Amino acid sequence: MRVTPNNKRIVFSIYPHANGFGYVYLENARKLLDHGTIRVNPINNFVLMARIKKLLEYFRPSVVIAVDPEGKASRTGKRVRKLIKKIVTYCDNNKIPIYQISRDQIREVFRQFGSSTKYEISQMLVSEFQELVSRLPKKRKLWAGEDRNMPIFDALSLGLTWLYLHD
């Protein structure tokens, strides 16, 4: 396990999607160090990987958590699947432990706390992480696209699921 200079374990959680990716850095289940979304237009895995490498060098996380595109309820496209494979390969080559969590596992964990939809999970996360209040997406209408801040909540739920399952 890689450890930062002040002996803190840092979890980097990344959630790639059709327009880019959302990410969070967590010190533990209660401490959010950084968060954000990266959008690239036109979408390009080469550009996204360059941004991901910079983020991995920024805090030098001890573990990386990525979404598992092979989950039962996954609707991940081919380009995003290729990007996730590149992330896994990069982490393996650089000896950074990487774990993959499926959307099904996220739902399973958060269902125990009374939340099962992405919107319900994001509301629960905002109650715990007040710094994300300004990023909280509005409830989505059936015909509307996903809010541009939802990948932050996806990445956070991914990281918290891993911490819940491994701590």
Secondary structure by P-SEA (a helix, b strand, c coil): ccccccbbbbbbbbbbccccbbbbbbcccccccccbbbbbccccaaaaaaaaaaaaaaccccbbbbbccccccccccaaaaaaaaaaaaaaaaaccbbbbbcaaaaaaaaaaaccccaaaaaaaaaaaccccccccccccccccccccaaaaaaaaaaaaaaaaacc
